[in-house]
């Protein structure tokens, strides 16, 4: 009885913290979607104070040794697996949080809020120098964060572990280099293909209000509960959660390209389905939270690419797209449309990159931010290195800062260590998807009929409902029977794009 009372007391304390976290999230969402420009300074201070309150409450979590006692009792076998996971994950978060001084937490929050708007303005003017002072301060604060948290080899280890627990710079280098060693020659083969794809056929004039309707239709069909969420527009698409009953996503639109918004919407819907699939009763606790950003990204990438760019997916949705936008889609056959949406073209923008080149964008960012944090690269020299790597990896010339180093929002928010999780997500998604196909042999037939329930429920049962009961590596083993491997991702790309580009595999 005492055991259960202690667990419930811990959960109640975590829920109280979660309420304040939700307030912070609402302020962030408003900042991205609705906030007037003149509110920047005041909002930054407000968010900094909320962050400080959250930090205070988290560091006071063990003021009466409740958490310490729970942790010490684990070896006695008093708790279920779920309760042990709750205690250990809470202890991990508590240990990290207590290493960070309150004034540091407040400074990071205030700077990230200000830096975000300097980034937006610099991006608009395509002038990196406008963002540079904030970036330099951000890097300095992130280095301090790494020092406070501690690390064995690289300060980047401490930051990477925040987003992908258990991952190190050394492990990430091995994984990403393995992916790069596959991608470079595979991309070369595609470039030599005689198959040429004209993507301009899909451009036209698509009223934004009509795009909004179609985006909502697709998101709802995939299972996004709009009674527990909404879709807005922002500079950089994102998903934000206040509670399982309030999970919001944003996308962005181009009048000349309806697929520009649709790809982002499907991607963010994948994130939202994960959040809506978590157990509401565990709100605020580790059992009601996503495992890692890599696992989170696996959900969005699976829906966006493995499912959302499959022929079977569009066998259902393409007639609807043709009806909504007869010009130009009525004149483009399904098979040609499928080839166009999977066209491989080395490009400047990460969020618009195809499946084959996408991870090269991530590798480029990983290498740069690793050097920024380790001090082997100065922020003022980052654009030059960025442009050189784009030329080396993609064979493209960066014309300006907006299309180069200023295209991503992450560094303005201090999210160093975040980028590699995108690639981990691609690897997880391919391995999970292979397991799903094995468990549901008629899955693609269902997609062609507009049935996405089986896929959504498989993900909910296998991944979503567990919260942080497993680590990322444990979950992959539990779901697929194997440790994480890039083999499934490589096999997926090889099979799909060899058919599209008529490649001969040797």
N, C-alpha and C positions, 0 to 999 in steps of 0.2 A: 504493500500500500504506500509506504514511504517512498519507494522507488518511483511509482507512478506519479505521485504528487510532485516529486522533484523534477521529473520529466515535463510535467504540465507547467510547472513554474517556469522552467527554461523556455518552453514554447511561448508562454505568455510574454515573457521579456523580449523574445525575438519578434513576436508580432508587433509589439509596441514600436520597436525599431523600424519594422517594415512599414508602419504607417507614415513615419517621417521620411522614409525612403521614397514612398509613393508621392509625398508632397514635393520632394526634390525632383522626381521624375515629371510631375505635372508642370513644374516651372521650366524644366528643360524642354518639354514638348511645346509649351507656349512660346518659348524663346525661338524655337526653330520654325514655328508655324504662324504665329500671330503677333508677337511682341513688336511694338514700335521701336524704331532705331534709337530714339533718345533715351530709352529705358535701359540701355546697356549697362551703365555704371551701377545703377541702383539694383538691377537684377543680379549682377555679379556679386554684390555685397550680400544680397538676400540669400543667394544660393550658397555662398561661403558660410553664412551663419547656420543654415540648415545642415550643411555638411559637418560643421563643428558639433552641432547638437547630436547628430547621428553618431559621430565619433565618440562623443562623451558617453552616450548610452551604451555603445558597444564595449568601450573600455571599462565600463562599470558593471558589465554583465556578470563578472565573477567577484563582485565586491564582498559577498558573504561566503565565498569559496564553493558555491553551488556547482559550478561547472568543473572545478578542480576535483571535488568529491565524486562527481559522476564519472569523470575520466579515470580516477583511481580505482573505481569499483568495476571497471570493464573486465579486468583479468579474472574477477570472481565469477564471471558467467551469469550475471544477474539480468542482463538485457538481451532483447531480441536483436537480430541482425540490423533491422531498421533503426532501432534505438541506438545501437552502437555507432551506426553511420551518422546519425543525428549528432551524437555527442562529439565524435571525432572531427567531423567537418566543422562543427561549431567551434571546437577548440582550435582548429587550424586557422579559421577566420579571426578568432579572438586573438590568437598569438600574433598574427600579422598586424592586426589593427593596433594592438597595444605597443607595437614597436614604433608606430608613427606618432610623433608629437602633434598635439592639437593645432598649434600655430602652423605647422607644416601642412596639415590637412586643409586648413582654412586658406592658406596661400595657394595651394594647388587648385582648389575649387574656384577661387576668385580669378586667378590667372586664366584658367581654362575657359571661363565664361567670357572674359574680355578677349582672349586670343581668338575665340571662335568668330567674333565679329571683325577683328582685324583680318582674319583669313578670308572671310567673305568679301571684304572690300578689296584686299589684295588680289583675290581671284577675279573680281569684276574688272579691275584695272590691269590685270595680268602683270603685276609688279611685285616680285618676291620681296623686295626691300621693305615694303610696307608691313610684311609679316615677320621679317627676320628678327627684330628685337624681341617679339613675343616668343618666337621659336627658341631663341637663345636662352631666355629665362625659363621656358618650359623644359628644355633639355637639362638645365642646371638643377631644376627641382626634381626631375625624374632621376637624375644621378643621386640626389640626396635620398630619394625614396629607396633606391637600390641599396644605399649604404645603411639606412635604417633597418631594412628588411634582412640584409645580410646575404652573402653568396659565397660559393667556393672558388669559382674560376673567373667568371665574367659578371660585371654588374647587370648585363642584359639578362642573365639567368633569373635574377630576382624579379624583373619586370615580366618576363615571359611566363614565369610560374603563376603570376596573378591571373592570367587569362587561360592558360593551359597547365593546370597543376601537374607537377611531375615531369614536365618537359624542360629540357636544358638547351642552351645554345649549341652544345656539342651534338646532342641528339637531333636537333632541328637541322643542323648542317648536313648530317648524314642523310636524313629523309629528303630534304630539298635538293641536295646534289644528286641523289638517285633519280628524282623526278626530272631534274634538268638534263641528266645524261640520257634519259629516254626522249624528252621533248625536242631537244635540238635536232637530232637526226630525223625524227618523225616529222617535224615541221619542214625540214629540208625536202623530204620526199613529197609532201603535199605541194610545196612550191613548184616542184618539177612536174606535177600532174598536168595532163593536157585538158582536164576538166576545168572549165572557166565558168564562174557563177556571177550573174549580173544581179546585184542586190538592189539596184536603182528601181527595179520593176515594182518594188513594194512601197515606194514613196508616193505621197499624194498630199491632199489637204484633208485633215481629219479634225473637225471641231473638238475642242477640249471637253465640252460638256458631254458629247457623245462618247468620247474616250472614257470619261469617268464612269459612265453607265456600263460600258463593256468591261472595264476593269473590275467593277463591283460584281458583275455577273460571274466572271471567271473565279475571283477570290471566294465567293460564296459557294460555287460549284465544287471547289476543292475542299470546302469544309470550314472556311473562316466564318465564325459566328459574328455577324455585324451587330447583333444585339449586345455583344460583349466586346465591341471594338468599332473602329471607324477608319476610313482612309482619307488622308489629307495630302497636301503637296508640300515639298520642302526642297531645298537646294541639293541635299544629299539624302536619298531614301534611307529610312531607318524604321526599326520596330521598337516600341517602348511599352513597358508593362507597369501598370499601377497595381493590378491584382489580376487573377485569372479571369475575372468578370469585366476587366477593362484593359484590353490589349490593343494598342493602336499602331497603325502602320502609315508610312508616307511613301509617295512615289513622286515622279517628276514627268512632265509631259513635253512633247514636241508636236507642233501642229502638222509637221510633214512626215512623222513616223509614229504610227500607233504602237508599234512593237517596242519602242523606246520605253514607254511607261509600262507596258504589259510585262516585260521581262522583270522589271523591278518589283512590280506588284506580286508576281508569282513568287519571286525570291523572298520578299518580306512576308508573304502569306505563309511560307514554310516556317519562318521564325515564329510567326504568330500562332500557328497550329501547335508548335511545341509549347509555347507559353500557356495557351488555352488548354492543353492536354495535361498540364501539371495538376497535382491533387490540391484542390482549393482548401481543404481542411488543414493542409500543411503549409499554408501561406506564411511567409516570413521565416520559415525554417529551411535548413538545407534539403529536407525531403520534398520541399515545394519549389526547388530551384533547379535550373539547368546545370548539368555536370560541368561543362566547360564551353568556351567559345568555339572550339573546334567541333565539338559534338553539335552545338547549336548551328554552326555553319553547315554541317552535314545535312541538316533538315532543309535549310533554304536552298542549298545547291542541288539536292536531290529533286525537289519539286521544280526548280528552275530548269535544270538540265537533263538529268536522267529521265525524268517524267515529262517535264514541260517542253522539251525539244525533241521528243520522240515522235515518230510517225503516227503511232497509235493515239497519242494525245490529240494530235491535230486532225485525225480522222473524225473525231467528235467535234472539236471546236472550230475547225476551219469553215464548215458551212455556216456557222453562226457569225464568224468574222466576215465572211463574204456577204451575208445578209445585212450586217451592220454597216459595212463599208464596201459596197459593190465596186467602187472605183478605188483602187485598181484590181482588187482581189478576184473579181469574177473572171478576169482574163488570165489569171495565173493558176495553172493546175496544182493540185495538192503536192505531188511529188517534187515539182519545181520549187514550190513554196518551202517544203521541208529542206531541200538542199540550200536554199537561200538563207534560212534562219540558222543553219549550221555551217555557213560559210566561214572558212578560216582565212583571216587576214590580219597580219601583224598591224596593230593600231596603237594610237597614243593613249587611249582612255581605258583604264582597268575595268570599270563597271560596264563597259560596252564590249569587252574582249570576248572572243570565242573560247570554247572549252580547251582548245589545244594551247593557245598562247596565254591564257589567263594566269597560270601559275608562274610564268616567267615575269609577269608584272609583280607578283608577290615576292618572288626571289629578289628582284631588284630593290624593292622597298625594305625587305628584311636585311639585305646586305648594307644598305645605307643607314638605316636606323641603328643597327648593331654597331657600326663604326661611330655614329654620333654619340651613342651612350658610352662606348669604350674609349672615346676621346681621340680616335685615330682620324676623325674627319671633323672639320669645323662647319658649323651651320652655314656660314657664308659661302662655302665651297660646294654645298650640297647640290644646287642646281646644275653646276658644271658636271659633277659626277653622275647625276641623274641623266642628263642629256647624253653623256658618253655611253652609259650602260644601255640606254634606249637604242642607240645606234648599233652597239655591239650585239645585243640580244635580239632585237627586232628588225634591224636594218632600216629604221625610220629616223628622221630628223625632227627634233622637237622645235616647233616654230616660236613658242612663247611659254611663259611661266604658267598661264592658265591651263594650257593643255599638257603641261609638264608637272613640275613639282607641287603646284598648288591645287591639283585636281582632287585630292583626298582630304577629308575633314579630320582624320584621326590624330595627326600630330598637334593640331590646334587644341584638342582636348586632352593632350598628354598621354594618348594611348600608344605608348611605345611597348612593343611586345605583342601587340594585337594582330598585326598583319600576317604572321605565319599561320595563325589559326584558320585563315581562309584556305590555305593549301591543305592543312590537316583535314579540314572539312570536306574538301574534294575527295581525299583518300578514304575517309570514313564513309562518305555517301556511296561511293562505288562498291565498297565492301558490304555495307548494309543492303544496298539495292540488289546485289547478287544473292544475298541470303533471302531477301523478300521474294525474288523470282523463284527461288527454290521452294519456298514454303507455299507460294501461291502460283502454281504453274500457268493458270489462265489470266494472270494479272493484266497483261497487255491487251488481251481481248476485252477485258472489263473496261480498260481505258477508252478503247474505241467506241464503247457503248455509253460513255459518259459516267461510268461507275468508278468513283475514286474513294469510296467508303472503305474497301478492303485494305488499300494502301494506307489510308489514314489511320485505321484501327490497328493495323500491324505496327505502325510506328508508335502509336499511343501505348500499346501493350508492351512492346519490346523496349521502348526507350523513354517516352515521356513520363509515364506514371512513376518511374523509379526515383525521380529527382536526383539527388546526389548519393543514392544508396551505393552506387558503384563509382569507381574512378573511371576515367575515359578508357584506359587500357583494359580494365576489368569488364567494362560494358561491351567492348568490341569482342572480347573473348567469349563472353556470355551469349551474345547475340549471333555471332558468326562461327564460333568454335575455333577461331584462329586469332593470333595477335594481329595488330595493324600491319598491312602490307600494301605497297604501291602496285602490286601485281594486278589487283582488280581494276584499279584506275587505268593502268596501262592497257589491259585487255579490253576494257570498255571503249577507250579511245581508238584502239587499233581496229576493233571489229566495226565500229560505227563509221569511222572516217575512211577506212579502206574501201567500204562500199560506196560512200559518197564520192570519193575521188579516184575510184577504180585503181587502188594501189595493189601492187603485187608484194605480198609479204614473204620475206626470205628468212 
